[in-house]
Amino acid sequence: MIHARWHGAWCWEDVATRLRQAGDDVLVPDRAGYDALRDLIAAQPEPVVLVGHSSSGMTISALAEELPRQVSLLVYVSAFLLPAGLAPPDVMRDDPDSILAEHIVVDPASATMTVSEPEKVLFGECEPERARWAAARLAPEPLTPPPVPAVRGDFGGVPRVYVECLRDRALGPATQRRMYTRLPCRHVYELPADHSPFLSTPDALTRHLRDAAARAS
C-alpha cells in the first residue's frame, strides 16, 4: 500500500491492521522513492496487489508497466488513473468539487508546499480527533515531486479496480469518474468517504480491498 504526498505509512495503519488480522500479508513503505518501491516489489516471492492513494496512482501505474509479472492487480483509491501524456493538472482543471488548489500553501524559502485546513480538505468525514491526529502528521512536500517514469498507458496488462470516494473534496467524485470511465476498470467500488477512506471508513475500505484481491486470485 503506497501513500500519497504529504502522508506517510501512518495513514494506512488502521487498514493494514485489519488486513493482517484477516490473514493477509501487508507491506506499507514509508516515504519510499520509486526505485526503492520497485526493488521491494521485485523481491517479493509472489505477485503483489498494489494499492495507491491519490498521487501514488501514478506510481502504481508506472510500477505495473515496469514489473508486470510481479503485480497481480492495481487498486486506485481516489487516485490519479491517467493515460500516457496526461498529468494531474490536466484532469484537475475542471474539477467542480475540489477545494485543494485554494488550500495549497507554498514556502518559497524551502521550496516546499503544505495543505492548509487539512481537516476540511482531506479528512472532512473523519472524527474530529482523528482528523486532528492525521493533520498533525502531514509533512511538507517539495514543489517538484520526485520523478516517476512516464507511463505508456497499457499498465503492463495488469487488471485494475477503482475505489471512488463520493465525498472527496481534494480529488472530486466527478474527476474520479472521468478517469475510470476513460480507462475502464475491472470493478468500481463506491465509498461515502472523504479523500482519506483509510481513516474515515477503514472497515469498508478493508472489505473492498479484500474483495478486489480475491477477484484477482
C-alpha positions in Angstrom: 0.0 0.0 0.0 1.5 3.3 -1.2 0.6 6.6 0.4 0.3 9.9 -1.3 2.1 13.2 -1.0 2.3 14.8 2.5 1.4 11.4 4.0 3.4 8.6 5.5 2.9 4.9 6.3 0.9 6.0 9.4 -2.2 6.7 7.2 -2.6 3.0 6.4 -2.3 1.7 10.0 -6.0 1.1 10.5 -6.5 -0.8 7.3 -3.2 -2.6 7.5 -4.0 -3.9 10.9 -7.4 -5.2 9.7 -5.9 -6.9 6.7 -3.2 -8.6 8.8 -5.8 -9.8 11.3 -7.7 -11.3 8.4 -4.5 -13.2 7.4 -3.2 -11.0 4.6 0.5 -10.1 4.2 0.8 -6.3 4.0 3.7 -4.1 3.2 3.4 -0.4 3.9 6.6 1.5 2.7 7.2 4.8 4.4 8.1 7.8 2.1 9.9 5.4 -0.2 11.1 6.6 -3.6 10.3 4.9 -6.8 13.5 2.9 -7.1 13.0 1.6 -3.5 9.4 0.6 -4.3 10.5 -1.2 -7.5 13.2 -3.1 -5.6 10.7 -4.1 -2.8 8.2 -5.4 -5.3 10.8 -7.3 -7.3 12.0 -9.0 -4.1 8.6 -10.5 -3.2 8.1 -14.3 -3.7 4.7 -13.8 -5.3 2.9 -11.2 -7.4 1.5 -8.4 -5.3 -1.6 -6.3 -5.2 -0.6 -2.6 -5.4 -2.8 -0.1 -3.7 -2.2 3.5 -4.5 -3.9 6.6 -2.9 -4.2 9.9 -4.7 -0.9 11.0 -6.3 0.5 7.4 -5.8 -1.9 6.3 -8.5 0.7 7.4 -11.0 3.4 5.4 -9.1 1.5 2.2 -9.2 0.7 2.6 -12.9 4.5 3.0 -13.7 5.4 0.1 -11.4 3.0 -2.2 -13.1 4.4 -1.3 -16.5 7.9 -1.9 -15.4 7.2 -5.1 -13.4 4.0 -6.6 -14.9 4.9 -10.2 -13.8 5.3 -9.1 -10.2 1.9 -7.3 -10.0 -1.4 -9.1 -10.0 -3.8 -6.1 -9.5 -3.8 -2.3 -9.3 -6.2 -0.7 -6.8 -6.7 3.1 -7.2 -8.1 4.6 -4.0 -9.3 8.1 -5.1 -6.1 8.1 -7.1 -4.9 9.5 -10.4 -5.6 7.0 -13.1 -4.0 8.7 -16.1 -3.3 7.7 -19.7 0.0 8.5 -21.3 0.6 12.2 -21.8 -1.7 13.5 -19.1 -0.7 15.0 -15.7 -2.8 15.8 -12.6 -3.4 19.4 -13.6 -4.9 18.3 -16.9 -7.7 16.5 -15.1 -8.0 18.7 -12.0 -8.5 21.9 -14.1 -12.2 21.2 -14.5 -12.9 19.6 -11.0 -16.0 21.3 -9.6 -15.8 19.6 -6.2 -12.1 20.0 -5.3 -11.0 22.8 -2.9 -7.4 21.6 -2.8 -5.9 24.2 -5.0 -7.1 27.1 -2.8 -5.6 25.4 0.2 -2.1 24.8 -1.1 0.5 26.9 0.8 3.9 27.4 -0.8 7.0 28.2 1.2 9.5 29.8 -1.3 12.3 29.7 1.2 12.3 25.9 1.4 10.7 25.2 -2.0 8.0 23.1 -0.3 4.3 23.2 -0.1 1.7 22.2 2.5 -2.1 22.0 2.8 -4.0 24.5 5.0 -7.1 23.3 6.8 -6.4 19.6 6.0 -9.2 18.6 8.4 -11.6 20.1 5.9 -9.8 19.3 2.6 -8.5 15.8 3.3 -10.2 14.5 6.4 -13.7 16.0 6.3 -15.6 12.8 7.1 -13.2 11.7 9.9 -14.0 12.0 13.6 -12.6 15.4 14.7 -10.0 14.0 17.0 -8.8 11.6 14.3 -8.7 14.4 11.7 -6.5 16.5 14.0 -4.3 13.5 14.7 -3.8 13.0 10.9 -3.3 16.6 10.1 -0.5 16.9 12.7 1.4 14.1 10.8 1.3 15.6 7.4 4.8 16.7 6.1 5.8 19.4 3.7 6.5 18.2 0.2 9.0 19.6 -2.4 7.4 21.8 -5.1 8.9 19.4 -7.7 7.8 15.9 -6.8 10.3 13.0 -7.0 10.4 11.6 -10.6 8.2 8.8 -11.6 8.6 7.2 -15.0 6.1 8.2 -17.7 3.6 5.6 -18.5 2.8 4.1 -21.9 -0.8 3.7 -20.9 -1.1 -0.1 -21.1 -0.4 -0.7 -17.4 1.6 -3.7 -18.3 -1.6 -5.6 -18.9 -2.3 -5.7 -15.2 -6.0 -5.5 -14.3 -7.2 -2.6 -12.2 -10.0 -1.6 -9.9 -11.1 1.8 -8.6 -12.3 2.9 -5.2 -14.4 6.0 -5.7 -14.8 8.4 -2.7 -18.1 10.1 -3.1 -17.5 12.9 -0.5 -14.0 13.8 -1.6 -13.1 17.5 -1.6 -9.5 17.1 -2.8 -10.0 14.9 -5.9 -13.7 15.3 -6.6 -16.0 12.4 -7.5 -16.7 13.8 -11.0 -13.0 13.8 -11.8 -12.6 10.3 -10.4 -15.4 9.2 -12.6 -14.0 10.8 -15.7 -10.7 8.9 -15.1 -12.1 5.5 -14.6 -14.6 6.0 -17.5 -11.8 6.9 -19.8 -9.7 4.0 -18.6 -12.3 1.3 -17.6 -11.5 -0.8 -14.6 -12.5 -4.4 -13.8 -14.7 -3.1 -11.0 -15.5 0.2 -9.3 -16.2 0.3 -5.5 -18.0 3.3 -4.0 -17.5 4.7 -0.6 -19.3 7.5 1.2 -15.9 8.8 2.2 -13.6 11.9 2.0 -10.2 11.8 0.4 -8.9 9.6 3.3 -11.1 6.4 3.5 -8.3 4.6 5.3 -9.2 6.8 8.3 -12.8 7.7 7.8 -14.2 4.3 6.6 -11.4 1.8 7.3 -13.8 -1.2 7.7 -15.5 -0.6 4.4 -12.2 0.0 2.6 -10.7 -3.1 4.0 -13.7 -5.1 2.7 -13.3 -3.7 -0.7 -9.5 -4.4 -0.8 -10.0 -8.0 0.3 -12.8 -8.4 -2.3 -10.6 -6.9 -5.0 -7.7 -9.2 -4.1 -9.9 -12.3 -4.1 -11.2 -11.4 -7.5 -7.7 -11.2 -8.8 -6.5 -14.5 -7.4 
